[in-house]
Each structure stands twice: as structure tokens, then as C-alpha cells.
Amino acid sequence: TIASEGAYAPWNILKPDGKLDGYEIDLAADLCKRMKVECKLVATDWDGMIPALQAGKFDAIMAGMNITDKRRETIAFSEAYGATPNGFMVLKKGPLAAMPGTGESYSLKTDEAKALKAIDAMKAVAKGKALGAQVSTTNSAFLDKYFKDVATVREYKTTEQHDLDLAAGRLDGTFAQMSYLRETIKKMGDQYAIVGATFTGGVLGEGVAVGLRKSDTALKASFDEAIKAALADGTVKALSTKWFGFDITPR
């Protein structure tokens, strides 16, 4: 049994009929076929996923979950099956529309000095503003680490909730994976823009992977083998191009 959220398009989506869809849902079907196992997908609230996994309510998580050192303290991860930068979405007519660094991308792991310089420039503009991210995510960890000293940081149960607050003017910006932000703009209209530099690595993690109990070593080995095969034969590239419009193969 694999849990997903169904609220983080295009990684995972809950359709009107209650069925899960999206990149991870297609990939899960492919991986399960390679592992020669029957899989059942269930929709689960994001903020209770890791405790529910540990309690044995399901066997794996595929929900846009990034590998981080903090999460590794409690669960294991498979090989990564996707990686996209993270950035800010704002209203085009809002106070953060001119945030510096737009179009630039930095790694907090391999190019930390330049990344921190870009963040400092963005903080100057974000001073006194309200920024939002989904609770218990690498996005909220990023805002907490780098922007909490200059801006009001708000955490939301779902990404949909922070999008609604942004639209209503209760937030000045949201921080999330670029893949999600692009999908949101496509869905909600051109009143939004992605601004400022984008970032990878560091507190943002090492890519999206399957979350597993540490005790399930055989299951982890099976997922690792299947993911490596899906990466090697181009399945990950094909599915990510289908859902995202670009290749999210980890590099």
C-alpha cells in the first residue's frame, strides 16, 4: 500500500471521482510492475504521513517528499526519482513582483556562498512581508531558516490554502517546488508570477523519493532496483515530460 496526498499537482492529484492521478501515480504503477507486486494507492493528509507510515497504516510514501537529514532520522528513503528547484510565487501586482534574482538558480549544497548572497538580496525586498509554505515541508524549513528574521512566515495544512491566501492578498508570496508553481499558474491564471532566484540542495533536500520504514530493508532494495531501471530506460524522463513538460530526472 502506497500513500500519496493528492494535493500537489502534477506530482499527485485527487480527481473529482476520488481517484489519485499524476506523475507519482503513473510512476508507482510502473515500479510495482517491475517489482512484480500488486499495489494499492491511498490518499492521506500530508501532515500525518510519516507517523501513519511508522504505525503500519501503509508501506510506502510517494507524495513529493524530499530526502532530508531530519526525515532520515525517522524513516528511510529510496533512490530519488525526481528533483526540481524551489522558488517564490507572488501576485504580478503585489509588493514582491520586483524581487531580485528572477531567472537565476543556485545550489545551497555546491554553491552556498552565491546562494546566500542571492537570498540576502531577496530578504531586503521581503522585509515586513508575509510569506507562506505548506507545514512540515522543506519549503517551510527554507523560509524558517532564511526569511523568518525579516518576514512573517505562515505555515498551511495544504498548498491550496496558501494559494487562496495569496489570491486574497493575505500573503505576499508562497514558496514551493517550481513544478507545483508552474502548474498552479497554469490552473489559476496569469495574475501570478514566479520571481526571485530558485534554489536546490541544503535544507531543501536531495530530491524526491519513496519514504519507507527503516526496518523494511528488502522493500527499499526492491524500490531502489526498480527506480534505477526506470531512470536507465527513460521511463522517468518520459513520465516527467508528460506531467511537468520538462525532465525532472535527478542529476
C-alpha positions in Angstrom: 0.0 0.0 0.0 1.4 3.3 -1.1 0.2 6.7 0.3 0.1 9.9 -1.6 -1.5 13.3 -0.8 -3.5 14.1 -4.0 -3.0 17.8 -3.5 0.4 18.6 -5.1 -0.1 18.7 -8.8 1.4 17.5 -11.0 3.3 15.2 -8.6 0.0 13.8 -7.2 -3.6 14.9 -7.9 -7.0 13.8 -6.4 -9.6 13.7 -9.3 -13.2 14.5 -8.7 -14.1 10.8 -8.7 -11.8 10.3 -5.7 -9.0 8.5 -7.6 -5.4 9.5 -7.4 -3.6 10.7 -10.6 -0.3 12.4 -11.5 3.4 11.8 -12.1 3.9 9.7 -8.9 0.8 7.7 -9.5 1.9 6.7 -13.0 5.4 6.0 -11.7 4.1 3.9 -8.8 2.2 1.7 -11.3 5.4 1.3 -13.3 7.6 0.5 -10.3 5.1 -2.0 -8.9 5.0 -3.8 -12.2 8.8 -4.0 -12.2 8.8 -5.3 -8.6 6.1 -7.9 -9.6 3.8 -6.8 -6.7 0.2 -5.7 -6.5 0.0 -2.1 -5.2 -2.9 -0.2 -3.7 -2.7 3.7 -3.6 -4.4 5.6 -0.8 -4.9 9.4 -0.3 -3.6 10.6 3.1 -3.2 14.1 4.7 0.4 15.3 4.3 1.0 16.3 7.9 0.2 12.8 9.3 2.0 10.8 6.6 5.3 9.8 8.4 3.5 8.9 11.7 1.0 6.8 9.8 3.8 5.0 7.9 5.5 4.2 11.1 2.2 3.0 12.6 1.9 0.5 9.7 -1.1 2.0 8.0 0.7 1.7 4.7 4.0 0.6 3.4 5.4 3.5 1.4 5.0 7.2 0.7 5.1 8.7 -2.8 4.0 12.3 -2.2 6.6 14.8 -3.5 8.6 14.1 -0.3 12.2 15.3 -0.5 15.1 13.4 1.1 16.4 15.4 4.1 18.7 14.6 7.0 15.9 15.4 9.5 13.5 12.9 7.9 16.2 10.3 7.7 16.2 10.3 11.5 12.9 8.6 11.4 12.4 6.9 8.0 14.4 5.5 5.1 14.3 6.7 1.5 14.7 5.0 -1.8 16.8 6.3 -4.7 15.5 9.7 -5.8 13.0 9.7 -8.8 12.6 13.5 -9.3 14.2 16.9 -8.5 13.1 20.4 -9.3 14.2 23.8 -7.9 12.1 25.7 -5.4 11.0 29.3 -5.6 8.5 32.1 -4.8 5.2 32.8 -6.4 3.6 36.2 -6.0 0.8 38.3 -7.5 2.1 40.3 -10.5 0.7 43.5 -9.0 1.9 42.6 -5.5 4.7 44.2 -3.4 7.2 41.4 -4.2 6.8 41.4 -8.0 10.2 43.0 -8.5 12.1 40.6 -6.2 15.7 40.4 -7.5 17.3 37.2 -8.9 14.5 36.1 -11.3 15.8 33.6 -13.7 18.8 32.6 -11.6 19.2 29.3 -9.8 21.6 28.3 -7.0 22.5 25.2 -5.1 22.8 25.5 -1.3 24.9 22.4 -1.4 27.5 23.2 -4.1 27.3 27.0 -4.4 26.3 28.1 -0.9 28.1 31.5 -0.9 26.4 32.7 -4.1 23.1 31.2 -2.9 23.3 33.1 0.4 24.2 36.4 -1.4 21.0 35.9 -3.6 18.9 35.2 -0.5 20.2 38.4 1.2 19.2 40.5 -1.8 15.7 38.9 -1.7 15.4 39.4 2.0 15.8 43.1 1.6 12.7 43.2 -0.5 10.8 40.7 1.6 11.3 42.7 4.9 8.0 43.1 6.7 6.1 41.0 4.2 4.1 37.7 4.8 5.3 34.5 3.3 3.7 31.1 3.3 4.5 27.4 2.7 3.0 24.1 3.5 3.6 22.8 7.0 6.3 20.1 7.6 7.9 20.6 4.2 11.4 21.6 3.0 9.7 24.8 1.8 8.6 25.8 5.3 12.1 24.8 6.6 13.7 27.1 4.0 11.5 30.1 5.0 12.1 29.4 8.6 15.9 29.3 8.2 16.4 32.2 5.8 13.4 34.6 6.0 11.9 34.3 9.5 14.1 37.1 10.8 12.7 39.7 8.3 9.3 38.4 7.3 6.2 36.8 8.8 6.3 33.1 7.9 2.9 31.3 7.9 2.5 27.5 7.6 -0.5 25.9 6.0 -2.0 22.4 6.1 -2.2 22.3 2.3 -0.7 24.2 -0.6 -4.2 25.1 -1.8 -4.8 27.0 1.4 -1.7 29.2 0.9 -2.6 29.8 -2.7 -6.0 31.1 -1.6 -4.5 33.4 0.9 -2.1 34.7 -1.8 -5.0 35.4 -4.1 -6.9 37.2 -1.4 -3.9 39.4 -0.5 -3.4 37.8 2.9 0.0 36.6 1.8 2.7 38.4 -0.2 4.4 35.3 -1.5 4.4 31.5 -1.3 7.4 29.2 -1.5 7.2 25.8 -3.2 8.7 23.5 -5.8 8.8 25.1 -9.3 6.9 22.2 -10.8 4.0 22.9 -8.4 4.1 26.7 -9.0 4.1 26.3 -12.8 1.1 24.0 -12.6 -0.7 26.5 -10.2 -0.2 29.4 -12.6 -1.4 27.3 -15.5 -4.6 26.4 -13.5 -5.3 29.7 -11.7 -4.4 32.3 -14.4 -1.7 34.8 -15.2 -2.3 37.0 -12.2 0.7 35.2 -10.6 4.4 35.2 -11.4 7.4 33.2 -10.2 10.0 35.7 -9.0 13.4 35.8 -7.4 16.1 33.2 -7.6 15.3 29.5 -7.3 17.2 27.1 -5.0 18.1 23.4 -4.6 20.1 21.4 -2.0 20.8 22.2 1.6 17.6 22.4 3.7 15.6 21.8 0.5 16.8 18.2 0.4 18.4 15.8 -2.1 15.5 15.0 -4.4 12.1 13.4 -4.2 12.0 9.7 -3.2 9.9 6.9 -1.8 9.6 7.1 2.0 9.8 3.8 3.8 10.1 2.3 7.3 13.8 1.8 8.3 13.0 -1.9 9.1 11.7 -2.6 5.6 15.2 -3.1 4.0 14.0 -5.7 1.4 11.3 -3.3 0.2 13.8 -0.5 0.0 16.1 -2.7 -2.1 13.2 -3.6 -4.4 12.2 0.1 -4.9 15.9 1.1 -5.5 16.3 -1.5 -8.2 13.0 -0.6 -9.9 13.8 3.2 -9.8 17.3 2.7 -11.2 15.8 0.7 -14.0 13.1 3.3 -14.7 15.8 6.0 -14.7 18.0 4.0 -17.0 15.4 3.1 -19.7 14.0 6.6 -19.9 10.7 6.0 -18.1 11.3 8.7 -15.5 12.1 11.2 -18.3 9.1 10.2 -20.3 6.6 10.4 -17.4 8.1 13.7 -16.1 7.9 15.2 -19.6 4.2 14.1 -19.8 3.3 15.6 -16.4 5.7 18.5 -16.0 6.6 19.5 -19.5 10.3 19.1 -18.7 12.7 16.4 -17.5 12.9 16.1 -13.7 15.4 13.3 -13.7 17.7 13.7 -10.6 21.3 14.8 -11.6 
